[in-house]
Amino acid sequence: FDSKLYGIFKSQIDESMFERPVHKTIYTYIKDSYAKGEKVSNTGLIGILETEDDIKEAYGILALDIQSDDTSKAVSDYITQIKDTAGPEKAYELLKQGKITLEEFNKMLSNKG
């Protein structure tokens, strides 16, 4: 996908939101591609992953992009999903970083109860 989407959403997301190392690797690859002004390459992304499980995970994420008619909405929905599944410690961290509002923080905590 076009790394310009990262530019649109970079204020809402950062590496600390991802719990799994493979997701952090994917995020870093996208962020670095954006910084270089390069398009995200599926083969480039797959090439930096180390395990078969990581590659399968990446293919699953890449498939989400292909299935969507509105890539921007798909990214927004993915960010929302990450935020909604964060635990209380992660939610507090996101609130401190200004990545979520107090209302979103309270919603995340109420979803855990």
N, C-alpha and C positions, 0 to 999 in steps of 0.2 A: 504494500500500500504506500501511498504518498506520505513521506515523513512530515509534510507540512501539517498534517493532523496533530502531530506532537506539539507543534507551535500553538495550535488552538487550545489544546488541553493541558499544556505543561504546568499551568498554575494550579491545576486541580489534582495533580498526581506526582508522585516521586517514588524513588526506589524503596523508601521505608514502608510503603503500603503493601509491598509484596512479601509474603512469608516464605515462599519456596524459592530456592536458589535459581531454578530454571526461569522463573518469572522475572527475577532480578536481572538475569543475563539478557533476557529478551528486551526488557525495559531499557537497559544500558545500551544495547545495540541500536534500538530505535532512537534514543536520545543522541547518541554519537552520530548516527546517520543524519539527523536533523542539523546538528551543529556543523557538519561538513557540507550541508546542502545537497546530500545524496538521497536518492530514493531507497527505501528499504527493499532489500533483495531477499526473496525467500531462500534462494540458494546460499546467500551470504549468511543469513540467520541460521539456517540448518548447519552450515559449515562450522559455526563456532560452538555448537552444542557437543557435549562430550559423551552422553549416554543415549542408548536407544530409547529409554523412557522419556528423556528430555526432548528428543526429536519427535516422538509421538505426541507429546504435550504441545509442542510448537505447531505441529500439523493441525491439531485440534483448534488452536487459536487462529491459525491462518484460515481455516475453513470457515470460521465465523465471519471473517472479512469478505470472503467470496460469496457467502449466502445472503449478505445484506445489500439491499438496494440503496441504502443511505449509510455510507461508511461512517460519516460523522456521528449519526445517531447510534450506530453500533458501538463506537468508541465511548460515547457518553454513557450508554447503557452498561458497558463493561466496567467503567470507572464506578458507576453507581453500585454495581454488584460487588465490587471489591470493598467499597466503603460499607455496604450493608452487612457483609460477612465478617468484618473486623471485630475482634474481641475488645473488651473494655479498655485494655491497656493501649491497643492500637488506636482505638477511637479517641482516647485522650491525647495521644501523640498527634493525631491528625488535627484535632481541635487546637492544640498549642501551636502547630505549624500554620494554622489558618487555612488548612485544606478543606475543612468542613465548618459549617455554622454550628452554633449552640443547639439549634433546632435539630439539625442532622445528628449531632452527638446524642441528644436525648432519644431520638428515634432509634439509633443504633443500640443504645443500652436497653430500651424497652423491647426490642426484637430478641434480646438474649434471655429475657425472663420467662 
